[in-house]
C-alpha cells in the first residue's frame, strides 16, 4: 500500500515557538519521504541537540536523538552498519558548525551516502539566543548584550571545501522548493548537505521572515523585493553538476560554488550549489576492501549465540587502521 504524507506524521505535539521556521523544514522532509515512497522501517532520522533536535520525534520513521555536535558520527555509523537505510541527519547551525565543526569536515572526506540538513538561524535558540557560528560579525540581535564579536562560518563554502558531494541551500518558508531539494539530496549518491535558512522569531530580530521577503517596515509604505532568489531561475545559467571525472571541471565547479556562496544581503541564492557523483561513496570503498560487506553488513549479522556476542566487525576495523 502506498504511503501518504499523514503516515510520516507522529502524534507528538510540535512545541516550537509560533512562526518558527522549523515547522516548514519538518513539513518539507515529511513531504519528500512520502513522495519518494521511502518505507518507514528503512529510514532513520538522526538529530542533534537544540530546537532542531526534536525533529526525530516528529517524523514517523526510526529516530535517534543524539549528543551535541555528534549527530554526523551517529548517522554515519548507522549507514555503515546497514547500507540499505535512508539516513537523514538534522541539527542546528550551532550544533553542526560549532562543537560539531570537526565532525562536519571529517564527514566530507568520507562521502558516506546520506543527507545532512542544518537548520540555520544564526542563534542558539534553545539556550536563549546566544550568537551561533553563522551570525555575521558585528550584528546584534535582541538577545545579545553587545554586537557579535566573532566572524561567521560560511556553511556552503565549508561543505564544498570539506568534500561534500552535494551542497545546497533552501529556505524554510518555501516548503515546496525545499521539499524538492531534500528529494534531490536523498537521491544523490554520496554525502549531501543542505543549509536551510530558518528564521527564529523569538531571538533573531535581524534575519526575520520580513527581512528575507525584503519588507522594509521602517518606511511608511511597505516595499517588498525578496532577497532570496532561486539559482535555477538565474539568467547566468548556473550549472552546479560535475559531468565528467575531470580535475579541471571539478575545480571549476567548486570555485563557482564558493563564489556563489558569498552572495548575501540584497541577493541570497537558494538551490543546488555543487553536485558531484564521480567520487566513490564510502560504502563502495569499504566493499572494495571487505569481502561480502554489502551482502552481510553488521546490521544483518546475528548479534549473539547462547548469550555470547558473535557479530564480527574486525574486517571493517582493520580497514580503518593506519
JOZIWO-V975012 format. One record per helix or strand. SS is the DSSP state (helix for helix, strand for strand). FROM is the first residue (numbers start at 1). TO is the last residue. If there is no record, write none. Layout:
ss:SS from:FROM to:TO
ss:SS from:FROM to:TO
This chain:
ss:helix from:5 to:8
ss:strand from:9 to:9
ss:helix from:22 to:36
ss:helix from:40 to:42
ss:strand from:43 to:47
ss:helix from:51 to:58
ss:strand from:59 to:59
ss:strand from:62 to:65
ss:helix from:71 to:81
ss:strand from:86 to:92
ss:helix from:93 to:99
ss:helix from:101 to:110
ss:strand from:114 to:120
ss:strand from:123 to:124
ss:strand from:130 to:131
ss:helix from:155 to:162
ss:strand from:166 to:171
ss:helix from:175 to:187
ss:strand from:191 to:197
ss:helix from:209 to:213
ss:strand from:228 to:230
ss:helix from:231 to:233
ss:strand from:241 to:242
ss:helix from:247 to:261
ss:strand from:268 to:276
ss:helix from:282 to:289
ss:helix from:298 to:300
ss:strand from:304 to:305
ss:strand from:308 to:309
ss:helix from:314 to:320
